[in-house]
Amino acid sequence: MSGEAAIGQQMPPRRRPVPDPRHLQMVALISLLAVNFWMIDFGARPAPTLAAIGASLLTQIVCASLAGLQQLDLRSPFLTGMSLGLLLRADVVWLHAAAGVIAIGSKFLIRHRGKHVFNPSGFAIVVLLLASSHVWVSPGQWGTEIWFAALTALLAIVVLGAARRADIAIFFFVSHAALLLVRAWWLGDPMAIPLHQLQSGSLLIFTFFMISDPRTTPDSMCGRLLFAIAVALLAHYLAFFMQMRPALYFALIALSPAMILLDRMIPAPQFTWNDPAPQGAPK
C-alpha cells in the first residue's frame, strides 16, 4: 500500500458544513412575501414591511455600535423585520418602524446568560397591542388552498430541521390541535370548526417561525416539550375563557421567562449558530 493511500485511509472524512438556518428562513419568508404581493393577498403591504425591516436593521447597527461589538450580523434583524411585515397590521406606517425598534432593542436589553428572553417579533407585537389601539395582528386568512399551507409547512420544516428546533414546532402544533379538537367534541361542534381554525397562515408562521426560535426556547428537548404544551394551554385559556385576541402571542410572551427556569431544571448544551458571534453578542 502506498504512503499516500495509507495517509488517505487515516484521515477522517470531511463533514459537509451545515447551512445556516437563517439563510433558509430568509428564503421561506421572502417566498411568503412574494406570494402575498403577486399571487394571494393576505394583507402585507410593501411600505410597512420595508419600514419594519429598515427599522430593525438600523436598530441592530446602532445597538451593536453602542455595545462595542466588532462583528455586525444583519441576518436576524432582517428576519425579524420580515416577520413583522407578515404579521403586524397598523393604521400608520411608523408603528411598523416602532415595532422593529422594540423588537431588536429587546434582544440587547432583556437577556439571560447570553440568550434574549423574548422572541423579538412576538415581544414587539404584544407591546404595541397593549400600548396602542391602532395595531392588530393579521387573522391569517390566506384561503383554504391546501397546496399553499403545505408549501409553507414544508419550507418551515426544512428551516427548523437545520436549526434543530423542529421538535418544539411539532409539540406545539399537536398540542394546539388536540385542544381545539377536544373542545369541539365537548361542545358538540362539527369537526369542520377546529379544522378551519387550524388552516390559518398566522398560526403557521407562529408555529414554525416564532415559538420555534432557537435563541428563545429551552435548550433541552424535554424543556421544549413542556414549554410548547404550556403555551398551547395558556393560549387556549386566554382565547376561549378570557376572550383575548390574539392569544397565541400573549401566551408566548407571558411564558417566555419560564425558559430560564426550564434551562436550570433540565440543563442541556445551549444553542449556537454555525458562526457564533462574540461572547455576549445578540443574534
C-alpha positions in Angstrom: 0.0 0.0 0.0 1.4 3.4 -0.9 2.1 6.0 1.7 -0.4 8.4 0.1 -3.1 5.7 0.3 -2.3 4.9 3.9 -2.5 8.6 4.8 -5.8 8.9 3.0 -7.2 6.0 5.0 -6.1 7.5 8.3 -7.6 10.9 7.5 -11.2 11.3 8.9 -13.9 12.0 6.3 -14.7 15.7 5.9 -18.0 16.8 7.2 -20.1 19.0 5.0 -20.8 22.3 6.6 -24.4 22.6 7.8 -26.2 25.6 6.1 -27.0 28.4 8.5 -30.8 28.1 9.2 -31.2 31.8 9.0 -30.5 31.6 5.2 -33.3 29.1 4.8 -35.6 31.3 6.9 -34.9 34.2 4.6 -35.8 32.1 1.6 -39.1 30.9 3.3 -40.2 34.4 4.4 -39.2 36.1 1.2 -41.2 33.5 -0.6 -44.2 34.2 1.6 -44.0 37.9 1.0 -43.6 37.3 -2.8 -46.8 35.2 -2.8 -48.6 37.9 -0.8 -47.5 40.7 -3.2 -48.1 38.9 -6.5 -50.4 35.9 -6.0 -52.6 35.7 -2.9 -53.1 39.0 -1.0 -53.2 38.3 2.7 -52.7 41.8 3.9 -49.0 42.6 4.0 -48.0 45.8 2.2 -44.6 46.9 0.8 -44.3 50.2 2.7 -45.0 48.8 6.2 -42.8 45.8 5.5 -39.9 48.0 4.4 -40.4 50.2 7.4 -40.2 47.2 9.8 -37.2 45.8 8.0 -35.4 49.1 7.8 -36.0 50.0 11.5 -34.9 46.5 12.6 -31.6 46.8 10.6 -30.9 50.3 11.8 -31.6 49.4 15.4 -29.3 46.4 15.2 -26.5 48.7 13.8 -27.0 51.3 16.5 -27.2 48.9 19.4 -24.2 46.9 18.1 -22.2 50.1 17.9 -23.2 51.2 21.4 -22.4 47.7 22.8 -19.0 47.8 21.2 -19.4 44.7 19.1 -16.8 44.3 16.4 -18.8 42.0 14.2 -22.1 43.1 12.7 -24.6 40.5 11.7 -27.8 41.7 10.0 -29.5 38.4 9.2 -31.5 38.1 12.4 -32.9 41.7 12.3 -33.8 41.2 8.6 -35.8 38.1 9.6 -37.5 40.0 12.4 -38.5 42.8 10.0 -40.0 40.4 7.5 -41.9 38.5 10.2 -43.4 41.9 11.4 -44.3 42.7 7.9 -46.2 39.5 7.5 -48.0 39.5 10.9 -48.4 43.1 12.1 -51.1 45.5 10.8 -51.4 49.1 11.8 -53.2 52.3 10.7 -49.9 54.2 10.2 -46.5 53.1 8.8 -44.4 54.5 11.7 -45.9 51.9 14.0 -44.2 49.2 11.9 -41.0 51.0 12.3 -41.6 51.3 16.1 -42.1 47.5 16.1 -38.7 47.0 14.6 -37.1 49.2 17.2 -38.8 47.5 20.1 -38.1 44.0 18.7 -34.3 44.5 18.2 -33.9 46.6 21.3 -35.4 43.8 23.4 -32.6 41.5 22.2 -30.0 43.8 23.7 -31.8 44.9 26.8 -33.6 41.7 28.1 -31.1 38.9 28.3 -30.1 36.0 30.5 -26.9 34.0 30.2 -26.2 35.1 26.6 -29.8 34.5 25.4 -32.5 37.0 24.8 -35.5 36.1 26.8 -38.3 37.1 24.4 -38.9 36.4 20.8 -38.2 39.8 19.3 -41.2 39.9 16.8 -43.6 38.5 19.4 -42.4 40.9 22.1 -42.9 43.9 19.8 -46.3 42.8 18.7 -47.5 42.4 22.3 -46.1 45.7 23.5 -47.8 47.6 20.6 -51.1 45.7 21.2 -51.0 46.8 24.8 -49.8 50.4 24.0 -51.9 51.3 21.0 -55.4 50.7 19.7 -54.2 51.3 16.1 -52.4 47.9 15.7 -53.7 44.4 15.2 -52.4 41.0 14.1 -53.2 39.6 10.7 -56.0 37.0 11.1 -54.1 34.8 8.6 -57.0 34.1 6.3 -54.9 33.1 3.3 -57.6 30.9 1.7 -58.1 27.2 2.0 -55.7 26.2 -0.7 -54.1 23.1 0.7 -51.0 23.4 -1.5 -50.2 26.8 0.0 -50.4 25.6 3.5 -48.4 22.5 2.6 -45.7 24.7 0.9 -45.5 26.9 4.0 -45.2 23.9 6.3 -42.6 22.2 4.2 -40.5 25.3 4.0 -40.7 25.7 7.7 -39.8 22.1 8.4 -36.7 22.5 6.3 -35.8 25.6 8.2 -36.3 24.0 11.6 -34.5 20.8 10.7 -31.4 22.9 10.1 -32.0 24.8 13.3 -32.6 21.7 15.3 -35.9 23.1 16.6 -38.5 21.1 14.5 -39.5 19.3 17.7 -41.0 22.3 19.5 -43.0 23.3 16.5 -44.5 19.8 16.3 -45.1 19.7 20.1 -46.9 23.0 20.0 -49.0 22.3 16.8 -50.1 18.9 18.1 -51.0 20.3 21.5 -52.9 23.2 20.0 -54.7 21.0 17.5 -55.6 18.5 20.3 -57.1 21.2 22.5 -59.2 22.5 19.6 -60.5 19.1 18.7 -61.3 18.2 22.3 -63.2 21.5 22.8 -65.2 20.9 19.6 -66.0 17.3 20.8 -67.0 18.6 24.3 -69.3 21.3 22.8 -70.7 19.0 20.1 -69.4 21.3 17.4 -68.7 19.8 13.9 -65.1 18.9 13.3 -65.1 21.4 10.4 -64.7 24.2 13.0 -61.4 23.2 14.6 -60.0 22.2 11.2 -60.8 25.6 9.8 -59.2 27.2 12.9 -56.0 25.2 12.1 -56.0 26.5 8.5 -54.5 29.8 9.5 -51.5 31.4 7.9 -50.6 33.3 11.0 -50.8 30.1 13.0 -48.2 28.5 10.7 -45.9 31.5 11.0 -46.3 31.5 14.8 -45.6 27.7 14.9 -42.7 27.5 12.5 -41.0 30.9 12.8 -41.8 32.3 16.3 -42.3 29.8 19.1 -39.6 27.7 17.5 -37.0 30.5 17.6 -33.8 28.6 18.8 -32.5 31.5 20.7 -35.6 31.9 22.9 -36.6 28.3 23.5 -35.4 25.9 26.2 -32.1 24.1 25.5 -33.4 20.6 26.3 -35.9 18.6 24.3 -37.9 17.8 27.4 -37.9 21.5 28.3 -39.2 22.4 24.8 -42.0 19.8 25.2 -43.1 21.3 28.5 -42.8 24.9 27.1 -44.8 24.1 24.0 -47.6 22.4 25.9 -47.8 25.3 28.4 -48.0 27.9 25.6 -50.8 25.9 24.0 -52.8 25.6 27.2 -52.4 29.2 28.2 -53.3 30.4 24.7 -56.4 28.2 24.8 -57.5 29.6 28.1 -56.9 33.2 27.0 -58.8 32.7 23.8 -61.8 30.8 24.9 -62.2 31.7 28.6 -60.8 35.3 28.6 -61.9 36.1 25.1 -58.4 37.6 24.4 -57.1 38.1 20.8 -54.5 37.3 19.7 -54.0 34.8 22.5 -51.0 32.9 21.0 -48.7 35.9 21.2 -49.7 36.9 24.7 -49.3 33.3 25.9 -45.8 33.1 24.3 -44.5 36.3 25.8 -46.1 35.6 29.2 -44.4 32.2 29.4 -41.0 33.1 27.9 -39.3 33.8 31.2 -40.1 30.2 32.1 -37.3 29.3 29.7 -34.8 30.4 32.3 -36.3 28.0 34.9 -36.5 25.1 32.5 -32.9 25.5 31.5 -31.9 25.4 35.1 -34.1 22.4 35.9 -33.1 20.4 32.8 -29.6 21.5 31.7 -28.5 21.0 28.1 -26.0 22.5 25.7 -27.0 26.0 24.7 -27.9 26.6 21.0 -25.3 28.4 18.9 -25.4 29.3 15.2 -22.8 27.8 12.9 -20.7 31.0 13.0 -21.2 32.1 16.6 -20.9 35.8 17.4 -18.5 37.1 20.0 -19.4 36.5 23.6 -22.5 38.5 24.6 -23.4 39.5 21.0 -27.2 39.2 20.4 -28.0 37.4 17.2 
